[in-house]
Amino acid sequence: MNNFEKERLVEYRRWLYEAELNGTKLIAYNCPKCLEKLLTTTAPEGESWDTFSNCPFCRALIYKVTQGNTIKVELILSIGKKQNEN
């Protein structure tokens, strides 16, 4: 593991620590690529949040949609290219 990878994990763990200290509601999900357990904030009831993020373990690009205590995740393999294009 190089220094960049270590720093990314340290930053993620720091964010988790601060979120837990602040009482932030978190929801667990698994990275669709490496299957590591990850946590993200829950959306308030009646709201839907969507975001792109990177897995701090494998760096996979993930698209997340959070609605209350439910989350849907999708692994993004390419951007800006239609599926049927070569």
C-alpha positions in Angstrom: 0.0 0.0 0.0 1.5 3.3 -1.0 1.3 6.6 0.9 -1.6 7.9 -1.2 -3.7 4.8 -0.5 -2.9 5.0 3.3 -3.8 8.7 3.4 -7.1 8.0 1.7 -8.0 5.3 4.3 -6.9 7.6 7.1 -9.2 10.4 5.8 -12.1 8.0 5.5 -11.6 6.7 9.0 -11.2 10.3 10.3 -14.5 11.2 8.6 -16.2 8.2 10.2 -14.8 9.0 13.7 -16.1 12.6 13.4 -19.5 11.6 12.1 -19.9 9.2 15.0 -18.8 11.8 17.5 -21.4 14.2 16.1 -24.1 11.6 16.2 -24.6 11.6 12.5 -26.9 8.8 11.3 -25.0 6.4 9.1 -26.1 3.6 6.8 -23.9 0.6 5.8 -23.4 -0.7 2.3 -20.8 -2.8 0.4 -18.6 -1.6 -2.3 -19.9 -3.3 -5.5 -16.3 -4.0 -6.6 -14.3 -5.1 -3.6 -17.3 -5.8 -1.2 -15.7 -3.8 1.7 -18.3 -2.5 4.1 -18.7 1.3 3.8 -20.8 3.8 5.6 -22.5 7.0 4.4 -24.9 9.5 5.9 -28.6 8.8 5.8 -30.9 11.1 4.0 -33.7 12.8 6.0 -37.1 11.2 5.6 -38.8 12.3 2.4 -35.5 13.3 0.7 -33.4 11.5 -1.9 -29.7 12.1 -2.1 -27.5 11.0 -5.0 -23.8 11.3 -5.3 -20.7 9.8 -6.9 -18.0 8.7 -4.6 -14.9 6.5 -4.6 -14.3 3.5 -2.5 -11.5 4.3 0.0 -10.3 0.7 -0.3 -10.2 -0.1 -4.0 -10.9 3.4 -5.5 -13.9 2.2 -7.6 -16.3 4.9 -8.8 -19.7 4.4 -7.1 -23.0 6.1 -7.8 -25.2 6.1 -4.6 -28.8 7.0 -4.1 -29.8 7.3 -0.5 -33.5 7.6 0.6 -33.9 7.7 4.4 -32.4 4.4 5.7 -32.1 2.7 2.3 -29.3 3.0 -0.2 -28.8 1.8 -3.8 -25.3 1.6 -5.2 -24.0 1.1 -8.7 -20.4 0.5 -9.9 -19.6 3.0 -12.6 -17.3 1.4 -15.3 -17.3 4.2 -17.8 -18.5 7.8 -18.1 -19.6 9.6 -21.2 -19.8 6.5 -23.4 -23.0 4.8 -24.3 -23.1 1.1 -23.6 -23.4 0.1 -27.3 -20.6 2.4 -28.5 -17.2 0.9 -29.3 
